[in-house]
Amino acid sequence: MSPASASSTRPLDQINADIRATRNGRDEPRLSAAEEELATRRARKGGRPRKDTTE
């Protein structure tokens, strides 16, 4: 099994634990933004939000 396919089958909790164990201060802003985006996506119901057409 290739590394890419192996990582795609790992539980998300294990991946998050690995990231927490190896991350550094440079990663914090990106990881925080990614976690916030993931929480927003998981909380969303009804699919994608409508496109803003007020431009």
PDBQT receptor file of N, H, CA, C and O in Angstrom, charges set to zero:
ATOM      1  N   MET A   1       0.852  -1.178   0.000  1.00  0.00    +0.000 N 
ATOM      2  CA  MET A   1       0.000   0.000   0.000  1.00  0.00    +0.000 C 
ATOM      3  C   MET A   1       0.896   1.239   0.000  1.00  0.00    +0.000 C 
ATOM      4  O   MET A   1       1.856   1.318   0.767  1.00  0.00    +0.000 OA
ATOM      5  N   SER A   2       0.584   2.185  -0.847  1.00  0.00    +0.000 N 
ATOM      6  H   SER A   2      -0.195   2.121  -1.471  1.00  0.00    +0.000 HD
ATOM      7  CA  SER A   2       1.404   3.393  -0.932  1.00  0.00    +0.000 C 
ATOM      8  C   SER A   2       1.135   4.301   0.265  1.00  0.00    +0.000 C 
ATOM      9  O   SER A   2       0.068   4.210   0.873  1.00  0.00    +0.000 OA
ATOM     10  N   PRO A   3       2.079   5.175   0.615  1.00  0.00    +0.000 N 
ATOM     11  CA  PRO A   3       1.878   6.073   1.752  1.00  0.00    +0.000 C 
ATOM     12  C   PRO A   3       0.635   6.940   1.605  1.00  0.00    +0.000 C 
ATOM     13  O   PRO A   3      -0.045   7.201   2.598  1.00  0.00    +0.000 OA
ATOM     14  N   ALA A   4       0.322   7.389   0.404  1.00  0.00    +0.000 N 
ATOM     15  H   ALA A   4       0.874   7.176  -0.402  1.00  0.00    +0.000 HD
ATOM     16  CA  ALA A   4      -0.850   8.242   0.208  1.00  0.00    +0.000 C 
ATOM     17  C   ALA A   4      -2.135   7.484   0.524  1.00  0.00    +0.000 C 
ATOM     18  O   ALA A   4      -3.019   8.012   1.199  1.00  0.00    +0.000 OA
ATOM     19  N   SER A   5      -2.241   6.250   0.040  1.00  0.00    +0.000 N 
ATOM     20  H   SER A   5      -1.523   5.821  -0.509  1.00  0.00    +0.000 HD
ATOM     21  CA  SER A   5      -3.461   5.495   0.300  1.00  0.00    +0.000 C 
ATOM     22  C   SER A   5      -3.521   5.028   1.748  1.00  0.00    +0.000 C 
ATOM     23  O   SER A   5      -4.608   4.883   2.306  1.00  0.00    +0.000 OA
ATOM     24  N   ALA A   6      -2.371   4.794   2.360  1.00  0.00    +0.000 N 
ATOM     25  H   ALA A   6      -1.487   4.913   1.907  1.00  0.00    +0.000 HD
ATOM     26  CA  ALA A   6      -2.361   4.393   3.759  1.00  0.00    +0.000 C 
ATOM     27  C   ALA A   6      -2.867   5.526   4.641  1.00  0.00    +0.000 C 
ATOM     28  O   ALA A   6      -3.622   5.289   5.585  1.00  0.00    +0.000 OA
ATOM     29  N   SER A   7      -2.453   6.763   4.339  1.00  0.00    +0.000 N 
ATOM     30  H   SER A   7      -1.840   6.955   3.572  1.00  0.00    +0.000 HD
ATOM     31  CA  SER A   7      -2.877   7.879   5.178  1.00  0.00    +0.000 C 
ATOM     32  C   SER A   7      -4.348   8.191   4.982  1.00  0.00    +0.000 C 
ATOM     33  O   SER A   7      -4.982   8.722   5.895  1.00  0.00    +0.000 OA
ATOM     34  N   SER A   8      -4.915   7.879   3.822  1.00  0.00    +0.000 N 
ATOM     35  H   SER A   8      -4.401   7.448   3.081  1.00  0.00    +0.000 HD
ATOM     36  CA  SER A   8      -6.316   8.187   3.588  1.00  0.00    +0.000 C 
ATOM     37  C   SER A   8      -7.246   7.246   4.343  1.00  0.00    +0.000 C 
ATOM     38  O   SER A   8      -8.433   7.537   4.493  1.00  0.00    +0.000 OA
ATOM     39  N   THR A   9      -6.721   6.119   4.819  1.00  0.00    +0.000 N 
ATOM     40  H   THR A   9      -5.757   5.882   4.697  1.00  0.00    +0.000 HD
ATOM     41  CA  THR A   9      -7.559   5.176   5.551  1.00  0.00    +0.000 C 
ATOM     42  C   THR A   9      -7.382   5.296   7.058  1.00  0.00    +0.000 C 
ATOM     43  O   THR A   9      -8.076   4.622   7.819  1.00  0.00    +0.000 OA
ATOM     44  N   ARG A  10      -6.463   6.146   7.495  1.00  0.00    +0.000 N 
ATOM     45  H   ARG A  10      -5.899   6.694   6.877  1.00  0.00    +0.000 HD
ATOM     46  CA  ARG A  10      -6.245   6.316   8.930  1.00  0.00    +0.000 C 
ATOM     47  C   ARG A  10      -7.364   7.143   9.532  1.00  0.00    +0.000 C 
ATOM     48  O   ARG A  10      -7.835   8.092   8.904  1.00  0.00    +0.000 OA
ATOM     49  N   PRO A  11      -7.795   6.804  10.731  1.00  0.00    +0.000 N 
ATOM     50  CA  PRO A  11      -8.812   7.618  11.382  1.00  0.00    +0.000 C 
ATOM     51  C   PRO A  11      -8.322   9.054  11.590  1.00  0.00    +0.000 C 
ATOM     52  O   PRO A  11      -7.145   9.287  11.864  1.00  0.00    +0.000 OA
ATOM     53  N   LEU A  12      -9.226   9.991  11.458  1.00  0.00    +0.000 N 
ATOM     54  H   LEU A  12     -10.183   9.802  11.235  1.00  0.00    +0.000 HD
ATOM     55  CA  LEU A  12      -8.892  11.401  11.569  1.00  0.00    +0.000 C 
ATOM     56  C   LEU A  12      -8.261  11.722  12.922  1.00  0.00    +0.000 C 
ATOM     57  O   LEU A  12      -7.376  12.574  13.000  1.00  0.00    +0.000 OA
ATOM     58  N   ASP A  13      -8.696  11.063  13.975  1.00  0.00    +0.000 N 
ATOM     59  H   ASP A  13      -9.415  10.371  13.912  1.00  0.00    +0.000 HD
ATOM     60  CA  ASP A  13      -8.120  11.308  15.306  1.00  0.00    +0.000 C 
ATOM     61  C   ASP A  13      -6.630  10.968  15.343  1.00  0.00    +0.000 C 
ATOM     62  O   ASP A  13      -5.851  11.679  15.978  1.00  0.00    +0.000 OA
ATOM     63  N   GLN A  14      -6.233   9.900  14.675  1.00  0.00    +0.000 N 
ATOM     64  H   GLN A  14      -6.867   9.323  14.160  1.00  0.00    +0.000 HD
ATOM     65  CA  GLN A  14      -4.815   9.530  14.636  1.00  0.00    +0.000 C 
ATOM     66  C   GLN A  14      -4.007  10.557  13.862  1.00  0.00    +0.000 C 
ATOM     67  O   GLN A  14      -2.899  10.913  14.264  1.00  0.00    +0.000 OA
ATOM     68  N   ILE A  15      -4.552  11.029  12.766  1.00  0.00    +0.000 N 
ATOM     69  H   ILE A  15      -5.452  10.740  12.440  1.00  0.00    +0.000 HD
ATOM     70  CA  ILE A  15      -3.857  12.034  11.965  1.00  0.00    +0.000 C 
ATOM     71  C   ILE A  15      -3.700  13.321  12.759  1.00  0.00    +0.000 C 
ATOM     72  O   ILE A  15      -2.626  13.922  12.771  1.00  0.00    +0.000 OA
ATOM     73  N   ASN A  16      -4.778  13.748  13.428  1.00  0.00    +0.000 N 
ATOM     74  H   ASN A  16      -5.651  13.260  13.419  1.00  0.00    +0.000 HD
ATOM     75  CA  ASN A  16      -4.701  14.953  14.258  1.00  0.00    +0.000 C 
ATOM     76  C   ASN A  16      -3.687  14.800  15.386  1.00  0.00    +0.000 C 
ATOM     77  O   ASN A  16      -2.976  15.752  15.704  1.00  0.00    +0.000 OA
ATOM     78  N   ALA A  17      -3.609  13.632  15.988  1.00  0.00    +0.000 N 
ATOM     79  H   ALA A  17      -4.187  12.858  15.729  1.00  0.00    +0.000 HD
ATOM     80  CA  ALA A  17      -2.632  13.392  17.055  1.00  0.00    +0.000 C 
ATOM     81  C   ALA A  17      -1.208  13.505  16.523  1.00  0.00    +0.000 C 
ATOM     82  O   ALA A  17      -0.342  14.074  17.188  1.00  0.00    +0.000 OA
ATOM     83  N   ASP A  18      -0.957  12.970  15.327  1.00  0.00    +0.000 N 
ATOM     84  H   ASP A  18      -1.660  12.508  14.786  1.00  0.00    +0.000 HD
ATOM     85  CA  ASP A  18       0.368  13.083  14.714  1.00  0.00    +0.000 C 
ATOM     86  C   ASP A  18       0.727  14.543  14.444  1.00  0.00    +0.000 C 
ATOM     87  O   ASP A  18       1.854  14.972  14.689  1.00  0.00    +0.000 OA
ATOM     88  N   ILE A  19      -0.244  15.294  13.937  1.00  0.00    +0.000 N 
ATOM     89  H   ILE A  19      -1.160  14.945  13.738  1.00  0.00    +0.000 HD
ATOM     90  CA  ILE A  19       0.006  16.710  13.653  1.00  0.00    +0.000 C 
ATOM     91  C   ILE A  19       0.333  17.463  14.934  1.00  0.00    +0.000 C 
ATOM     92  O   ILE A  19       1.279  18.250  14.971  1.00  0.00    +0.000 OA
ATOM     93  N   ARG A  20      -0.449  17.225  15.987  1.00  0.00    +0.000 N 
ATOM     94  H   ARG A  20      -1.217  16.586  15.957  1.00  0.00    +0.000 HD
ATOM     95  CA  ARG A  20      -0.195  17.909  17.269  1.00  0.00    +0.000 C 
ATOM     96  C   ARG A  20       1.184  17.560  17.821  1.00  0.00    +0.000 C 
ATOM     97  O   ARG A  20       1.845  18.406  18.422  1.00  0.00    +0.000 OA
ATOM     98  N   ALA A  21       1.614  16.327  17.620  1.00  0.00    +0.000 N 
ATOM     99  H   ALA A  21       1.077  15.640  17.132  1.00  0.00    +0.000 HD
ATOM    100  CA  ALA A  21       2.898  15.882  18.158  1.00  0.00    +0.000 C 
ATOM    101  C   ALA A  21       4.090  16.484  17.417  1.00  0.00    +0.000 C 
ATOM    102  O   ALA A  21       5.163  16.647  17.997  1.00  0.00    +0.000 OA
ATOM    103  N   THR A  22       3.907  16.814  16.146  1.00  0.00    +0.000 N 
ATOM    104  H   THR A  22       3.035  16.682  15.675  1.00  0.00    +0.000 HD
ATOM    105  CA  THR A  22       5.051  17.259  15.340  1.00  0.00    +0.000 C 
ATOM    106  C   THR A  22       4.982  18.708  14.886  1.00  0.00    +0.000 C 
ATOM    107  O   THR A  22       5.925  19.197  14.263  1.00  0.00    +0.000 OA
ATOM    108  N   ARG A  23       3.900  19.403  15.178  1.00  0.00    +0.000 N 
ATOM    109  H   ARG A  23       3.135  19.006  15.684  1.00  0.00    +0.000 HD
ATOM    110  CA  ARG A  23       3.768  20.776  14.665  1.00  0.00    +0.000 C 
ATOM    111  C   ARG A  23       4.662  21.753  15.423  1.00  0.00    +0.000 C 
ATOM    112  O   ARG A  23       5.133  21.477  16.527  1.00  0.00    +0.000 OA
ATOM    113  N   ASN A  24       4.874  22.885  14.798  1.00  0.00    +0.000 N 
ATOM    114  H   ASN A  24       4.492  23.109  13.902  1.00  0.00    +0.000 HD
ATOM    115  CA  ASN A  24       5.665  23.925  15.434  1.00  0.00    +0.000 C 
ATOM    116  C   ASN A  24       4.889  25.237  15.378  1.00  0.00    +0.000 C 
ATOM    117  O   ASN A  24       3.775  25.262  14.857  1.00  0.00    +0.000 OA
ATOM    118  N   GLY A  25       5.437  26.306  15.891  1.00  0.00    +0.000 N 
ATOM    119  H   GLY A  25       6.343  26.286  16.314  1.00  0.00    +0.000 HD
ATOM    120  CA  GLY A  25       4.758  27.594  15.952  1.00  0.00    +0.000 C 
ATOM    121  C   GLY A  25       4.364  28.146  14.594  1.00  0.00    +0.000 C 
ATOM    122  O   GLY A  25       3.372  28.864  14.476  1.00  0.00    +0.000 OA
ATOM    123  N   ARG A  26       5.141  27.811  13.566  1.00  0.00    +0.000 N 
ATOM    124  H   ARG A  26       5.947  27.227  13.662  1.00  0.00    +0.000 HD
ATOM    125  CA  ARG A  26       4.830  28.263  12.210  1.00  0.00    +0.000 C 
ATOM    126  C   ARG A  26       3.525  27.685  11.702  1.00  0.00    +0.000 C 
ATOM    127  O   ARG A  26       2.836  28.318  10.902  1.00  0.00    +0.000 OA
ATOM    128  N   ASP A  27       3.176  26.494  12.157  1.00  0.00    +0.000 N 
ATOM    129  H   ASP A  27       3.736  25.980  12.807  1.00  0.00    +0.000 HD
ATOM    130  CA  ASP A  27       1.990  25.793  11.668  1.00  0.00    +0.000 C 
ATOM    131  C   ASP A  27       0.697  26.267  12.329  1.00  0.00    +0.000 C 
ATOM    132  O   ASP A  27      -0.385  26.071  11.777  1.00  0.00    +0.000 OA
ATOM    133  N   GLU A  28       0.797  26.878  13.486  1.00  0.00    +0.000 N 
ATOM    134  H   GLU A  28       1.676  27.038  13.934  1.00  0.00    +0.000 HD
ATOM    135  CA  GLU A  28      -0.389  27.205  14.271  1.00  0.00    +0.000 C 
ATOM    136  C   GLU A  28      -1.456  27.999  13.514  1.00  0.00    +0.000 C 
ATOM    137  O   GLU A  28      -2.616  27.587  13.528  1.00  0.00    +0.000 OA
ATOM    138  N   PRO A  29      -1.130  29.111  12.857  1.00  0.00    +0.000 N 
ATOM    139  CA  PRO A  29      -2.189  29.864  12.168  1.00  0.00    +0.000 C 
ATOM    140  C   PRO A  29      -2.900  29.052  11.079  1.00  0.00    +0.000 C 
ATOM    141  O   PRO A  29      -4.122  29.115  10.946  1.00  0.00    +0.000 OA
ATOM    142  N   ARG A  30      -2.127  28.296  10.309  1.00  0.00    +0.000 N 
ATOM    143  H   ARG A  30      -1.134  28.245  10.417  1.00  0.00    +0.000 HD
ATOM    144  CA  ARG A  30      -2.730  27.482   9.250  1.00  0.00    +0.000 C 
ATOM    145  C   ARG A  30      -3.591  26.372   9.820  1.00  0.00    +0.000 C 
ATOM    146  O   ARG A  30      -4.684  26.110   9.317  1.00  0.00    +0.000 OA
ATOM    147  N   LEU A  31      -3.103  25.715  10.872  1.00  0.00    +0.000 N 
ATOM    148  H   LEU A  31      -2.216  25.929  11.280  1.00  0.00    +0.000 HD
ATOM    149  CA  LEU A  31      -3.870  24.628  11.470  1.00  0.00    +0.000 C 
ATOM    150  C   LEU A  31      -5.147  25.148  12.119  1.00  0.00    +0.000 C 
ATOM    151  O   LEU A  31      -6.196  24.510  12.024  1.00  0.00    +0.000 OA
ATOM    152  N   SER A  32      -5.066  26.293  12.772  1.00  0.00    +0.000 N 
ATOM    153  H   SER A  32      -4.214  26.811  12.849  1.00  0.00    +0.000 HD
ATOM    154  CA  SER A  32      -6.252  26.879  13.388  1.00  0.00    +0.000 C 
ATOM    155  C   SER A  32      -7.298  27.224  12.334  1.00  0.00    +0.000 C 
ATOM    156  O   SER A  32      -8.486  26.955  12.514  1.00  0.00    +0.000 OA
ATOM    157  N   ALA A  33      -6.849  27.818  11.240  1.00  0.00    +0.000 N 
ATOM    158  H   ALA A  33      -5.884  28.037  11.094  1.00  0.00    +0.000 HD
ATOM    159  CA  ALA A  33      -7.768  28.164  10.158  1.00  0.00    +0.000 C 
ATOM    160  C   ALA A  33      -8.391  26.909   9.547  1.00  0.00    +0.000 C 
ATOM    161  O   ALA A  33      -9.582  26.892   9.236  1.00  0.00    +0.000 OA
ATOM    162  N   ALA A  34      -7.596  25.873   9.377  1.00  0.00    +0.000 N 
ATOM    163  H   ALA A  34      -6.628  25.887   9.629  1.00  0.00    +0.000 HD
ATOM    164  CA  ALA A  34      -8.106  24.624   8.796  1.00  0.00    +0.000 C 
ATOM    165  C   ALA A  34      -9.114  23.958   9.730  1.00  0.00    +0.000 C 
ATOM    166  O   ALA A  34     -10.136  23.445   9.272  1.00  0.00    +0.000 OA
ATOM    167  N   GLU A  35      -8.838  23.963  11.026  1.00  0.00    +0.000 N 
ATOM    168  H   GLU A  35      -8.008  24.380  11.397  1.00  0.00    +0.000 HD
ATOM    169  CA  GLU A  35      -9.772  23.374  11.981  1.00  0.00    +0.000 C 
ATOM    170  C   GLU A  35     -11.084  24.154  12.017  1.00  0.00    +0.000 C 
ATOM    171  O   GLU A  35     -12.156  23.560  12.126  1.00  0.00    +0.000 OA
ATOM    172  N   GLU A  36     -11.004  25.485  11.926  1.00  0.00    +0.000 N 
ATOM    173  H   GLU A  36     -10.133  25.968  11.838  1.00  0.00    +0.000 HD
ATOM    174  CA  GLU A  36     -12.210  26.311  11.905  1.00  0.00    +0.000 C 
ATOM    175  C   GLU A  36     -13.025  26.039  10.640  1.00  0.00    +0.000 C 
ATOM    176  O   GLU A  36     -14.250  25.931  10.696  1.00  0.00    +0.000 OA
ATOM    177  N   GLU A  37     -12.345  25.929   9.508  1.00  0.00    +0.000 N 
ATOM    178  H   GLU A  37     -11.350  26.017   9.463  1.00  0.00    +0.000 HD
ATOM    179  CA  GLU A  37     -13.042  25.645   8.251  1.00  0.00    +0.000 C 
ATOM    180  C   GLU A  37     -13.709  24.278   8.304  1.00  0.00    +0.000 C 
ATOM    181  O   GLU A  37     -14.841  24.125   7.844  1.00  0.00    +0.000 OA
ATOM    182  N   LEU A  38     -13.025  23.287   8.857  1.00  0.00    +0.000 N 
ATOM    183  H   LEU A  38     -12.106  23.412   9.231  1.00  0.00    +0.000 HD
ATOM    184  CA  LEU A  38     -13.591  21.949   8.965  1.00  0.00    +0.000 C 
ATOM    185  C   LEU A  38     -14.829  21.956   9.861  1.00  0.00    +0.000 C 
ATOM    186  O   LEU A  38     -15.833  21.322   9.535  1.00  0.00    +0.000 OA
ATOM    187  N   ALA A  39     -14.764  22.666  10.981  1.00  0.00    +0.000 N 
ATOM    188  H   ALA A  39     -13.948  23.180  11.246  1.00  0.00    +0.000 HD
ATOM    189  CA  ALA A  39     -15.919  22.752  11.878  1.00  0.00    +0.000 C 
ATOM    190  C   ALA A  39     -17.099  23.424  11.177  1.00  0.00    +0.000 C 
ATOM    191  O   ALA A  39     -18.244  23.003  11.342  1.00  0.00    +0.000 OA
ATOM    192  N   THR A  40     -16.818  24.468  10.396  1.00  0.00    +0.000 N 
ATOM    193  H   THR A  40     -15.888  24.809  10.262  1.00  0.00    +0.000 HD
ATOM    194  CA  THR A  40     -17.870  25.160   9.650  1.00  0.00    +0.000 C 
ATOM    195  C   THR A  40     -18.507  24.233   8.630  1.00  0.00    +0.000 C 
ATOM    196  O   THR A  40     -19.729  24.196   8.492  1.00  0.00    +0.000 OA
ATOM    197  N   ARG A  41     -17.674  23.485   7.917  1.00  0.00    +0.000 N 
ATOM    198  H   ARG A  41     -16.681  23.515   8.029  1.00  0.00    +0.000 HD
ATOM    199  CA  ARG A  41     -18.198  22.561   6.907  1.00  0.00    +0.000 C 
ATOM    200  C   ARG A  41     -19.036  21.467   7.537  1.00  0.00    +0.000 C 
ATOM    201  O   ARG A  41     -20.075  21.087   6.998  1.00  0.00    +0.000 OA
ATOM    202  N   ARG A  42     -18.591  20.961   8.672  1.00  0.00    +0.000 N 
ATOM    203  H   ARG A  42     -17.747  21.270   9.110  1.00  0.00    +0.000 HD
ATOM    204  CA  ARG A  42     -19.342  19.890   9.332  1.00  0.00    +0.000 C 
ATOM    205  C   ARG A  42     -20.675  20.397   9.890  1.00  0.00    +0.000 C 
ATOM    206  O   ARG A  42     -21.651  19.650   9.963  1.00  0.00    +0.000 OA
ATOM    207  N   ALA A  43     -20.705  21.665  10.280  1.00  0.00    +0.000 N 
ATOM    208  H   ALA A  43     -19.912  22.272  10.221  1.00  0.00    +0.000 HD
ATOM    209  CA  ALA A  43     -21.925  22.229  10.845  1.00  0.00    +0.000 C 
ATOM    210  C   ALA A  43     -22.945  22.607   9.770  1.00  0.00    +0.000 C 
ATOM    211  O   ALA A  43     -24.128  22.772  10.067  1.00  0.00    +0.000 OA
ATOM    212  N   ARG A  44     -22.497  22.741   8.541  1.00  0.00    +0.000 N 
ATOM    213  H   ARG A  44     -21.536  22.606   8.299  1.00  0.00    +0.000 HD
ATOM    214  CA  ARG A  44     -23.358  23.169   7.449  1.00  0.00    +0.000 C 
ATOM    215  C   ARG A  44     -24.360  22.082   7.099  1.00  0.00    +0.000 C 
ATOM    216  O   ARG A  44     -24.014  20.905   6.994  1.00  0.00    +0.000 OA
ATOM    217  N   LYS A  45     -25.598  22.493   6.921  1.00  0.00    +0.000 N 
ATOM    218  H   LYS A  45     -25.879  23.449   7.005  1.00  0.00    +0.000 HD
ATOM    219  CA  LYS A  45     -26.637  21.559   6.492  1.00  0.00    +0.000 C 
ATOM    220  C   LYS A  45     -27.159  22.017   5.150  1.00  0.00    +0.000 C 
ATOM    221  O   LYS A  45     -27.210  23.217   4.879  1.00  0.00    +0.000 OA
ATOM    222  N   GLY A  46     -27.537  21.104   4.331  1.00  0.00    +0.000 N 
ATOM    223  H   GLY A  46     -27.497  20.129   4.551  1.00  0.00    +0.000 HD
ATOM    224  CA  GLY A  46     -28.149  21.456   3.057  1.00  0.00    +0.000 C 
ATOM    225  C   GLY A  46     -27.164  21.712   1.940  1.00  0.00    +0.000 C 
ATOM    226  O   GLY A  46     -27.522  22.335   0.940  1.00  0.00    +0.000 OA
ATOM    227  N   GLY A  47     -25.937  21.251   2.078  1.00  0.00    +0.000 N 
ATOM    228  H   GLY A  47     -25.646  20.745   2.889  1.00  0.00    +0.000 HD
ATOM    229  CA  GLY A  47     -24.970  21.383   0.995  1.00  0.00    +0.000 C 
ATOM    230  C   GLY A  47     -24.220  22.701   1.013  1.00  0.00    +0.000 C 
ATOM    231  O   GLY A  47     -24.056  23.332   2.057  1.00  0.00    +0.000 OA
ATOM    232  N   ARG A  48     -23.773  23.095  -0.147  1.00  0.00    +0.000 N 
ATOM    233  H   ARG A  48     -23.906  22.582  -0.996  1.00  0.00    +0.000 HD
ATOM    234  CA  ARG A  48     -22.939  24.301  -0.289  1.00  0.00    +0.000 C 
ATOM    235  C   ARG A  48     -23.771  25.553  -0.064  1.00  0.00    +0.000 C 
ATOM    236  O   ARG A  48     -24.963  25.572  -0.375  1.00  0.00    +0.000 OA
ATOM    237  N   PRO A  49     -23.157  26.593   0.470  1.00  0.00    +0.000 N 
ATOM    238  CA  PRO A  49     -23.884  27.854   0.617  1.00  0.00    +0.000 C 
ATOM    239  C   PRO A  49     -24.130  28.475  -0.750  1.00  0.00    +0.000 C 
ATOM    240  O   PRO A  49     -23.390  28.223  -1.700  1.00  0.00    +0.000 OA
ATOM    241  N   ARG A  50     -25.158  29.276  -0.838  1.00  0.00    +0.000 N 
ATOM    242  H   ARG A  50     -25.759  29.481  -0.066  1.00  0.00    +0.000 HD
ATOM    243  CA  ARG A  50     -25.460  29.946  -2.108  1.00  0.00    +0.000 C 
ATOM    244  C   ARG A  50     -24.365  30.940  -2.447  1.00  0.00    +0.000 C 
ATOM    245  O   ARG A  50     -23.729  31.515  -1.564  1.00  0.00    +0.000 OA
ATOM    246  N   LYS A  51     -24.157  31.132  -3.744  1.00  0.00    +0.000 N 
ATOM    247  H   LYS A  51     -24.673  30.665  -4.461  1.00  0.00    +0.000 HD
ATOM    248  CA  LYS A  51     -23.170  32.105  -4.191  1.00  0.00    +0.000 C 
ATOM    249  C   LYS A  51     -23.711  33.492  -3.913  1.00  0.00    +0.000 C 
ATOM    250  O   LYS A  51     -24.904  33.749  -4.074  1.00  0.00    +0.000 OA
ATOM    251  N   ASP A  52     -22.831  34.379  -3.498  1.00  0.00    +0.000 N 
ATOM    252  H   ASP A  52     -21.862  34.170  -3.368  1.00  0.00    +0.000 HD
ATOM    253  CA  ASP A  52     -23.214  35.760  -3.249  1.00  0.00    +0.000 C 
ATOM    254  C   ASP A  52     -23.330  36.469  -4.594  1.00  0.00    +0.000 C 
ATOM    255  O   ASP A  52     -22.341  36.598  -5.315  1.00  0.00    +0.000 OA
ATOM    256  N   THR A  53     -24.533  36.928  -4.934  1.00  0.00    +0.000 N 
ATOM    257  H   THR A  53     -25.336  36.823  -4.348  1.00  0.00    +0.000 HD
ATOM    258  CA  THR A  53     -24.760  37.572  -6.224  1.00  0.00    +0.000 C 
ATOM    259  C   THR A  53     -24.944  39.076  -6.095  1.00  0.00    +0.000 C 
ATOM    260  O   THR A  53     -25.479  39.720  -6.998  1.00  0.00    +0.000 OA
ATOM    261  N   THR A  54     -24.500  39.640  -4.970  1.00  0.00    +0.000 N 
ATOM    262  H   THR A  54     -24.065  39.117  -4.237  1.00  0.00    +0.000 HD
ATOM    263  CA  THR A  54     -24.691  41.074  -4.723  1.00  0.00    +0.000 C 
ATOM    264  C   THR A  54     -23.520  41.909  -5.202  1.00  0.00    +0.000 C 
ATOM    265  O   THR A  54     -23.434  43.089  -4.861  1.00  0.00    +0.000 OA
ATOM    266  N   GLU A  55     -22.624  41.341  -5.972  1.00  0.00    +0.000 N 
ATOM    267  H   GLU A  55     -22.694  40.382  -6.249  1.00  0.00    +0.000 HD
ATOM    268  CA  GLU A  55     -21.452  42.097  -6.430  1.00  0.00    +0.000 C 
ATOM    269  C   GLU A  55     -21.768  43.057  -7.534  1.00  0.00    +0.000 C 
ATOM    270  O   GLU A  55     -20.878  43.758  -8.016  1.00  0.00    +0.000 OA
TER     271      GLU A  55
